[in-house]
Amino acid sequence: MRLPRWLIVCALIASGLAGLVGYMFWLAQSMPVVRTADVILPFPPGTPQTPLRVALITDTHLSGPDNSPERLARIFDRVNALRPDLILLGGDYVSRNKPFSKIYSNSEMIAPLARLKAPLGVVAVLGNHEISHFDGSSAPKILTSFQEAGIRLLTNEAVRRGPLVIGGIPDFYKNGADVPATIAAMRRLGGAPIFLSHNVDAVTQLGGWRGLVVAGHSHCGQIALPFYGPVFVPQKLPFTCGRYDIDGKTIIVSGGVGTSSLPLRLAAPPDIWMITIRPAN
């Protein structure tokens, strides 16, 4: 008995779609691509004028099914093996809105970050997912988790690390982000300026400030279609993914390590960045 042609066509389409979804799930849980950049910044006088390597990691979103503590351990070991001088974390460590995800506590989602090691330390900001899940009971626990992991969490403030000064804000569209106060804190400390924000839209308030801006949140669109590009990018500025040099600023937007909403990626692999900071003089 021969099957109807329409049934064969439907079966082929269904097989193709299943294969595509399987590939998208595989890509989501693959090891991140290591992207590199060279950036020139003015090192303060009297400091060693030697290049520094800065690792940027964003959007770990520990929740599964595409991510797990074991996968993060492999990723962080790879980052450590690259021997960065400083590690920057761009927010969104927690996640609870993916289908088939495993539920971890806030502290469990942050604890794996303690594996990261660098001579100048690890500096972080919060993303929209952390702030969305903050309440009277969970907020102190999350802050304590960062302290226990040995990570310096920045909230509208700055910290000096060697010749570098890093300013950091919480998610730009959630309560409390104060870009002018953060820039003022950076100027008081001095140093080669790096502005750390979960959402790149904070650039709209930087004005004539010059330096390096690093961010995440976009996931490089997470799902991008041929000849169309990303289906959706959760930001307003067109700095979707990669490096942009504009108005005296170098802007680097990472696609992140984990996923949001769906455990799938297409034409937007996970990534981390290794940025070499070279002295201007």
C-alpha positions as CSV (number, residue, x, y, z in Angstrom):
1,M,0.0,0.0,0.0
2,R,1.4,3.3,-1.1
3,L,1.2,6.3,1.3
4,P,-0.6,9.4,0.0
5,R,1.8,12.0,-1.3
6,W,0.5,14.6,1.1
7,L,1.3,12.4,4.0
8,I,4.9,11.8,2.8
9,V,5.3,15.6,2.4
10,C,4.0,16.3,5.9
11,A,6.3,13.6,7.3
12,L,9.3,15.2,5.6
13,I,8.4,18.6,6.9
14,A,7.9,17.3,10.4
15,S,11.3,15.5,10.2
16,G,13.0,18.6,9.0
17,L,11.5,20.7,11.8
18,A,12.4,18.2,14.4
19,G,16.0,18.1,13.1
20,L,16.1,21.9,13.2
21,V,14.9,22.1,16.7
22,G,17.4,19.4,17.7
23,Y,20.2,21.4,16.2
24,M,19.0,24.6,17.9
25,F,19.0,22.8,21.3
26,W,22.5,21.4,20.6
27,L,23.8,24.9,19.7
28,A,22.3,26.3,22.9
29,Q,24.2,23.9,25.1
30,S,27.5,23.9,23.1
31,M,30.7,25.4,24.5
32,P,30.8,29.2,23.9
33,V,32.8,30.7,21.1
34,V,35.8,32.7,22.4
35,R,35.7,36.1,20.7
36,T,38.7,38.5,21.0
37,A,39.2,42.2,20.8
38,D,42.0,44.7,21.3
39,V,41.1,48.0,22.9
40,I,43.4,51.0,23.6
41,L,42.7,53.0,26.8
42,P,44.7,55.7,28.6
43,F,46.5,54.0,31.5
44,P,47.2,56.4,34.5
45,P,50.8,57.7,34.8
46,G,52.9,55.8,37.2
47,T,51.1,52.4,36.6
48,P,52.7,49.5,34.7
49,Q,52.2,50.2,31.0
50,T,51.6,46.6,30.1
51,P,48.6,45.1,28.3
52,L,45.9,43.4,30.4
53,R,43.5,40.6,29.4
54,V,39.9,41.0,30.5
55,A,37.3,38.2,30.2
56,L,33.7,39.1,29.7
57,I,31.0,36.6,30.7
58,T,27.3,37.4,30.6
59,D,23.9,35.7,30.9
60,T,24.8,32.4,32.5
61,H,21.1,31.7,33.2
62,L,21.6,28.5,35.1
63,S,18.3,26.6,34.8
64,G,18.5,23.9,32.2
65,P,17.7,21.9,30.2
66,D,20.4,23.4,28.1
67,N,22.5,24.5,31.0
68,S,23.7,22.9,34.2
69,P,26.3,23.4,37.0
70,E,28.5,20.9,35.2
71,R,28.4,22.8,31.9
72,L,29.2,26.1,33.7
73,A,32.2,24.4,35.4
74,R,33.6,23.3,32.0
75,I,33.1,26.9,30.7
76,F,34.7,28.5,33.7
77,D,37.6,26.1,33.6
78,R,38.1,27.1,30.0
79,V,38.0,30.8,30.9
80,N,40.6,30.3,33.7
81,A,42.8,28.4,31.3
82,L,42.9,31.6,29.1
83,R,44.6,33.3,32.1
84,P,42.7,36.6,32.2
85,D,44.0,39.3,34.5
86,L,40.4,40.4,35.3
87,I,37.0,38.8,34.8
88,L,33.8,40.9,34.3
89,L,30.3,39.4,34.8
90,G,27.5,41.1,32.9
91,G,24.4,39.9,34.8
92,D,21.5,37.5,34.4
93,Y,22.8,34.6,36.5
94,V,19.4,33.4,37.5
95,S,16.5,32.2,35.3
96,R,13.1,30.7,35.9
97,N,11.0,31.1,32.8
98,K,12.2,28.4,30.4
99,P,10.2,25.3,29.7
100,F,11.5,22.0,31.1
101,S,13.9,24.0,33.3
102,K,15.2,22.7,36.6
103,I,14.6,25.0,39.5
104,Y,17.6,26.2,41.4
105,S,17.7,28.6,44.3
106,N,19.2,32.0,43.7
107,S,22.3,31.1,45.7
108,E,22.7,27.8,43.7
109,M,22.7,29.8,40.5
110,I,25.4,32.2,41.7
111,A,27.6,29.6,43.5
112,P,29.3,28.3,40.4
113,L,30.8,31.7,39.7
114,A,33.2,31.1,42.6
115,R,35.1,28.9,40.3
116,L,36.3,31.9,38.3
117,K,39.8,33.1,39.2
118,A,41.9,36.1,38.0
119,P,44.8,38.1,39.6
120,L,42.7,41.3,39.6
121,G,39.6,39.5,40.7
122,V,36.0,39.2,39.5
123,V,33.7,42.1,39.2
124,A,30.0,41.8,38.5
125,V,26.7,43.7,38.0
126,L,23.1,42.5,38.2
127,G,20.8,41.9,35.3
128,N,17.1,42.2,34.8
129,H,16.5,38.6,35.9
130,E,18.1,39.1,39.3
131,I,16.2,42.3,40.0
132,S,13.0,40.8,38.8
133,H,13.4,38.0,41.4
134,F,14.4,40.3,44.2
135,D,12.1,40.5,47.2
136,G,12.5,41.1,50.9
137,S,13.8,37.6,51.5
138,S,15.8,36.8,48.4
139,A,17.8,40.0,47.9
140,P,20.1,39.7,51.0
141,K,20.7,36.1,50.1
142,I,21.8,36.9,46.6
143,L,24.2,39.6,47.8
144,T,25.6,37.2,50.4
145,S,26.1,34.7,47.6
146,F,28.3,37.1,45.7
147,Q,30.3,37.9,48.8
148,E,30.8,34.2,49.5
149,A,32.0,33.6,45.9
150,G,34.6,36.4,46.3
151,I,33.0,38.6,43.7
152,R,32.8,42.4,43.9
153,L,29.3,43.4,43.0
154,L,28.9,47.0,41.7
155,T,25.7,49.0,42.1
156,N,26.1,52.5,40.8
157,E,29.7,52.6,42.0
158,A,33.2,52.0,40.8
159,V,36.3,50.0,41.8
160,R,39.9,50.3,40.8
161,R,41.7,47.1,39.6
162,G,45.4,47.9,38.7
163,P,45.4,50.6,36.1
164,L,41.7,50.0,35.3
165,V,38.7,51.6,36.8
166,I,35.4,49.7,36.4
167,G,32.1,51.3,36.9
168,G,28.9,49.2,37.1
169,I,25.2,49.7,37.2
170,P,22.3,47.3,37.8
171,D,20.0,46.6,34.8
172,F,19.3,49.9,33.0
173,Y,15.5,49.5,32.9
174,K,15.0,48.3,36.4
175,N,15.0,50.3,39.6
176,G,18.0,52.1,40.7
177,A,20.4,52.4,37.7
178,D,22.3,55.7,38.1
179,V,24.7,56.3,35.2
180,P,25.9,59.8,36.1
181,A,26.7,58.8,39.7
182,T,28.7,55.8,38.4
183,I,30.7,57.9,35.9
184,A,31.4,60.4,38.7
185,A,32.7,57.6,40.9
186,M,34.9,56.4,38.1
187,R,36.4,59.8,37.6
188,R,37.2,60.2,41.3
189,L,39.1,56.9,41.3
190,G,40.9,57.5,38.0
191,G,42.2,54.8,35.7
192,A,41.6,53.4,32.2
193,P,37.7,53.4,32.1
194,I,35.5,50.4,31.6
195,F,31.7,50.8,32.0
196,L,29.9,47.5,32.9
197,S,26.2,47.3,32.2
198,H,23.9,44.4,31.7
199,N,21.9,46.3,29.0
200,V,23.8,48.3,26.4
201,D,21.0,50.9,26.3
202,A,22.8,52.6,29.2
203,V,25.0,54.1,26.4
204,T,22.2,56.7,25.9
205,Q,23.2,58.4,29.1
206,L,27.0,58.3,28.7
207,G,27.1,61.5,26.6
208,G,30.7,62.6,25.7
209,W,32.3,60.0,28.1
210,R,35.0,58.0,26.4
211,G,36.1,54.5,27.2
212,L,35.2,50.8,26.9
213,V,31.5,49.7,27.4
214,V,30.8,46.0,28.0
215,A,27.3,44.5,28.1
216,G,25.2,41.4,27.5
217,H,21.4,40.9,27.6
218,S,20.9,40.7,23.8
219,H,21.9,37.0,23.4
220,C,22.8,38.1,19.9
221,G,19.1,37.7,19.3
222,Q,19.4,34.0,20.3
223,I,17.4,33.0,17.3
224,A,18.4,34.7,14.0
225,L,16.9,33.8,10.6
226,P,18.7,33.8,7.2
227,F,18.4,37.1,5.3
228,Y,16.4,38.5,8.2
229,G,18.6,38.5,11.3
230,P,17.5,38.2,14.9
231,V,13.8,37.6,15.5
232,F,13.8,39.7,18.6
233,V,16.4,41.7,20.5
234,P,15.3,43.0,24.0
235,Q,16.9,46.5,23.7
236,K,16.4,49.8,21.9
237,L,19.9,50.6,20.5
238,P,21.1,48.7,17.4
239,F,24.2,47.3,19.1
240,T,23.0,43.8,18.9
241,C,26.1,41.7,19.1
242,G,29.9,42.2,18.7
243,R,32.1,45.3,18.7
244,Y,31.1,48.8,17.8
245,D,33.4,51.9,17.8
246,I,31.5,55.1,18.0
247,D,32.0,58.6,19.5
248,G,35.1,57.7,21.3
249,K,33.6,54.6,22.9
250,T,34.3,51.0,22.2
251,I,31.2,49.0,22.8
252,I,31.3,45.2,23.1
253,V,28.0,43.2,23.5
254,S,28.3,39.5,24.3
255,G,25.8,36.9,23.2
256,G,26.1,35.3,26.6
257,V,26.5,31.7,27.8
258,G,22.9,30.6,28.6
259,T,19.5,31.2,27.1
260,S,16.4,33.0,28.1
261,S,12.7,32.0,27.5
262,L,13.6,29.1,25.2
263,P,16.6,26.7,25.5
264,L,17.3,27.2,21.8
265,R,19.7,29.1,19.6
266,L,20.0,29.6,15.9
267,A,22.8,31.5,14.1
268,A,23.7,33.1,17.5
269,P,26.0,30.7,19.3
270,P,26.9,31.3,23.0
271,D,30.1,33.3,23.4
272,I,32.6,34.8,25.9
273,W,35.0,37.6,25.1
274,M,38.7,38.0,25.8
275,I,39.6,41.7,25.6
276,T,43.2,42.8,25.5
277,I,43.5,46.3,27.0
278,R,46.5,48.1,25.7
279,P,47.9,51.5,27.1
280,A,47.4,54.4,24.8
281,N,50.8,55.8,25.5
